[in-house]
Amino acid sequence: MTSLSTLSDLSERMHRLIRAINDRNINAKPGKMAPKIYTMKEAEPLIGRKYHTIRAAEKEGRLQPRETLADGRRTGYTLADINRAREVFGTRLRRGAGDDPIRIAVSNVKGGSAKTTTTVHAAQYLAEHGLRVLLVDCDPQASSTAAFGYVPDDDVNVSNTLLPLLDGEQSSLAYAIRETYWDSLDLIPSNLMLYNAEYGLAVEANKNPTALLRLLLGLQSIEQNYDVILLDPPPALGMISLSVMQAANALVVPTPPALYDIFSTRAFFSMLVEVVETLQRHFGEVDYKFVRLLVTRLDMNSETQQQLVELLPEVMGNTLMRHSVTKTAALDRAGMYGRSLYEVLPDSVPLKTWKRAVNHFNKANEELLLLIRQSWHSHAEVLREEGLL
């Protein structure tokens, strides 16, 4: 067997393995594609109203009453139900009419930085808190796409990825948007064929640098339908990532607190300075509303990592997000079932382990939500009253 045929055989076997894992997860856990169900206790803080107020609105016909099951329990709430209740009570979080949608690139050049994990959990958290969110998978590896139940190379046609836009065949991204099973969270998917954009843009941008503006213009054509757009670029500063850096107006850089990861992140920022200088020469000022470093995959049992985490605030100051995301077995277990921590089934992960892991993601995502709100002028007065601005 030749080297090429060996590699082709391995590629095909891996493809079959991914399909088998996906089919097994969906068959074993058919709720993967069903909306998450919230109890009244979980729904109350999300809606921003107490139990008796929600029940009164149901009795008055302003909200759809819950069904009562044979055992006397009431059915729960989907996120769509919660968002309808927020609209009725006027408690839904939104940007104001004069506020810019926030386009956040979650980027690092090193693989294993938890870039996609950070993006997917942030998207679901922000949607759960009432924002209208679009997740754009800009990475040909398509991990964000897979996180929403797709086998990218089987279930996604390249014509429904960013490729037609980046090649100049489309001017708006409306063609690529698809709903997910999370209410108010949409996805632009990816697959391996998106990598062709790297070659196409590299050739074209030499003669026509404005080709690097296509992603920005495509996002601007649809962004008024969203509060936040999350961009998951490839772990390299290629032509797609250059387009992402130009299109973003905020940046989050995830990095594990290990020495080689820190070296890689330092190199990323050095390269990014050169990239932004080049973009500014061609297109004018690149203005990020915020830039933050997020510590991910923190091993609480590692003395070396703990020492690095203690040093980081002294050097990085307020560019470092205050809350870190720890390395946890709960995340690995959730991944085995094709789920995030926000959608894992209660019997899939030990409750105490799950709560501890979710708490770390919640704190980091709450901090991200505050950064977003601090970027919106319409939220300034409320944040000032709460002492958050």
N, C-alpha and C positions, 0 to 999 in steps of 0.2 A: 504494500500500500504506500503510495507517495505521500509526501508531507501535506500537499494540498488536499488530497482525498481524506487524509486523517483529520485535518482541521475541518473539512466540510462535514465529515461524519460526526465529529464532536459538536459542531454547531447545531446540526439537526437533532442530536440527542438532547442537548440543552434546551432546545425549543420544545421538544416533547415533554421534558421534565417540567418546564414552566407551565405548560398547558395542563399537565396532570395535577400539579400542585394547586393551580387555580380552580380546576374542576372539583377537586377533592374539598377544598375550602368552601366553595359555593354550595356543593351538594350537602356537605356536613353541616354547614351553617347558612341556611337559605336567607337569614335576615341580613346578610351582607348588603344586599341591594335594597333593603327596606329601610324606611326612616327610623331613626332612633326614637324610642318612646320614653317620655319623662313622667315621673310621678308628680302628684300635686306638690309635694315638698320640694322637688327639683324645679318645678315650673314657677313657683311663687317668686323667687329672687330674679329669675330671668324676665318674667313679666313685669316685676316691680310692683306687684299688688298682693295683698294677703288673701288667704283662702276664702274668707267670707265675702270679700269684694268680687272675686272671680265667680263664686257660686251665684251671687246676686245677679251679675251680668248674664249668666247662663239662664237663670229663671226669667229675667226680663226679655230674653230673646236677642240680646246684643251679641252673645257668644253661643256657639253650638254646644248644647249640654252633652256631658259625657254619658256614655251608655253604662248601665249597671249590669254586671255579669251575674251568672247564676249563683255564685258564692257571695254576692252582695258587694263585691269590690267594683269600683268604677274604672273604666278604661282610662289609659294615660293620654298624654298630649304629645303630638309630633311637634317638631320645630315650626312647621307651617301653622299649626294651631296656636303656638306661643306667639308667633309674629302677628297673627290676626288679632290676638288679645292685646298685644302691644299697640297695634293701630287703634283699637277701640279706646284704650286708656291713654293714648298719647305718650307712651313710654318707650317707643322704639328709637334706638340710637341711629342717627343719620348725620351726614355732613349737611351744612347749610347750603342754600342756593349759590352763595358766592364763594364757597370753599372748593379748593381743588381736590379731585380724587387723588389718593395717595398711591403711587406706583412704587412698590418696594421690591428691589432686587435682593434676593437672599443668595449671596455668592461667596465662593472661595475657590481657589484653584486646586486645592488638595482634596482628593477623594477621601471619604470617611469622616468628613467634618460634620455630618448630620445635616447637611444642607437641605435635602429633600424632606427628611423627618421634621425639621424645623418649619419648612414651608407648609407642609400638609397640616400639621397640628395648629399652626398659626391661622391658616385659612379656616379650619373647622371651628376654632375658638372664636374668631371674629364673626363668623356667620352665626354661631350659637348666641352671640351677644347682640344680634340684630342687624349687623352691617350687611350690605350687599357686596359680595366678594366674587372676584374673578381670579382663578389660579391659571396662569399661563405656563405650560410646560415647554420650556425652550431647550430642553436637554434631549438629544437623540437617544440617550439611555432610557428615557421615558419612565422614570421611577415614580414621579408624581401621578402620571397617568395610570400606572399599575396600581397605585394606592387606592384608586377609586374603582377597582374591580375589572379593569381591562387587561387583556393580553395585547400589548400595543401593536405588535406586528401582525396579529390576526384580526383584532377588533377595530383598528383605526386605519383608515385609508390615508395615504400621504396627502391627498387633496383636502383633508380636514385638519391638517397641522398648520404650523406657521409657514411652511415651505412656499405655497403659492404667493403669500404676501412678501416674503423675503426675496423671492425671484422676480417680483414686480408684476405678477399676473393678477393680483388682487390689490385693491387700495384700502379696503376696510376689512376688519377681522370678524365682521358679523357672520360670515360663512362658517367659521370654525367653532363657534361657541356651542357648547352642549350643557344641558342641565345635569346636575348630579342628584343623588338621593338625599343631599343636604339642602334644605330650603334656602334660597338666596345665595347659594354657592355654585357658581358655574365653572366650567373647565374648558380650556383650549388644550387638546391632547397633543401628544407627540408620538413618534415612532422612529425607528433607526434611520429611515430615509431622510429625515430632517437634516442629517449630517451633510447631505448634498448642498445645503445652503452655505456651508463653510467654504466650499470650493467656488460656488457661484458668486458669493459676495466678495471673496478675495480677488477674483478676476475683475469684477465690475467696479469695485470701490477704487481701484487704481486709476481708472478713467473717470469715474463718477462717484465721488465721495458721498453724495447725497443718498446713495443706496443704503447707507447706514442709518438713515432717518426713517426708513420704511416701517420699522417696528413702532417707533414713537408715533408716527402719523396713523398707523393702523389702530393703535390703542386709543389715540385721541378721537378716532371716529366712533368709538363705542363706549368710552369711559364714563359718559354722563349717566349711564345705567347702573354705575357702581360707586361704592364709597371707597373701596380698597381693591387694588390689583396687585397680586403677588406674582413675581417673576422668578422661575426656577431655572437658571441658566446652566450650561455645561460647566464642569469643574476645570476650566481652562480659559485663558483670555484669547479665544479665537474670534472670528468675525461675528458669530452669533452673540457671544458675550459682549463684544464692543457695541453691538446694537442694543443689548439690554442695558448696558451702562449709560448709553445716550437716552434711552427711553425712560429710565427710572428717575424718580424725584426723591427717593430715599434708599438707604442701603443698610442691610444687616449682614454682618460677616460672622458666621458661626465658626468656632474653632475649639477643638479639644485642648485641654491644658497640659499637653505633652510637648516635650522639647522640640521634636521634629515638626509637630504641627504648628508650634509658635514660629519656628524658622520659616515654614512655608507661608504662614499668614503674613509675616513681615515682608517676604518676597512679593506676595500678592499686592500689598499696599504700595510697595515700591513700583511695581509694574503699573498699578492703577493710577498712580500720579502721572506717569508718562502717557498712559492712555487718555486720561482726562485732559492733559495739556494738548494732546493731538486733537481730540474732539473739539476743544475750545478754539483752536486755531481755525478749524473748518466751520464750526457752527455757532460760535458764541459761548457764553458762560454756561457751564454745567452746574446747576444749583440744586444740591440735595437738601431737603428739609431737615433730615437728620441722618447721621452715620453712626452706627453702633456696632461694637464687638460683643458677641454673645458666646459665653463659655458653654460648650456642649460636651456630652459624654464624660462628665466629671466622675472619676472613680473615688468615692468617698473613703475607700480603704487604702488609697495610695498616698503615702506621706509626701512624695515628690510633687504630685499634682496639687495637694493641699498647700504646699509651700508656694507653688506658682500662682495659685488662685489668691493667696494672701498678698503676693507682690504686685499682681496686675493692677489693682485700684490705685496703688501709689504712682505707677507709671502712666497708666491710661486715663486716669481721672474720670470725668463724666462721659467719655466716649465708650466706657465699658458698661454694659447693662448690669444692674445690681444683682440680678438673680441668675443663677446658673442652672443648666439642665443636667441632671445626673445620668450616669450610665446605669441602666436598670434591667433586670431580667424580665420585668413586666412588659417592656417595649418589645423585647425579642419574642416573648410569648404571644403578644398581640399580633406581631408580624406573622407568626406561624398560621394564624387564622385569617390573614389578609386584612387586618384591621389596624386602625390607629388606637391609641389609648382612649380617645374620646368615643369610640364606637365598639370597643371590645365587650363581649358578653360577660356578665357577672361570674359565670361558672368557668371562664377561661383562664382567669388569673386570680391568685389568692387576694382577697379583698384588701388586706392591709398593705400588701406590696403594690397593688394597683393604686390605692389612694395616695401612697407616698409618691409614686411616679407622676400621677396626674397633678399633684400639688406643685411639683417642680415646673411642669409645663404651664400650669395655670399662672404661676407667679411671673414667669418670663413673658407670657402672652398678655397678661394684665399690664405689664410695663410697656409692651409694644402698643397696646391699645391706647394707653395714656399718651405716648409719643405721637400717635396718630391724631388724637383729639387736640393735643397742644398745637398741632399744625393747622387746625381749623379755627378761623377767627370767630365763627358762630358759637364755639364752645368756650371761648375765653372767659366770659362772665361767670358761668357756672363753675368752671375749674378754679377761678379766683376765689369764689365763695367757699369752695371745698379745700382751699389751701394747696391746690395742685398746680398752680401756675405762678 
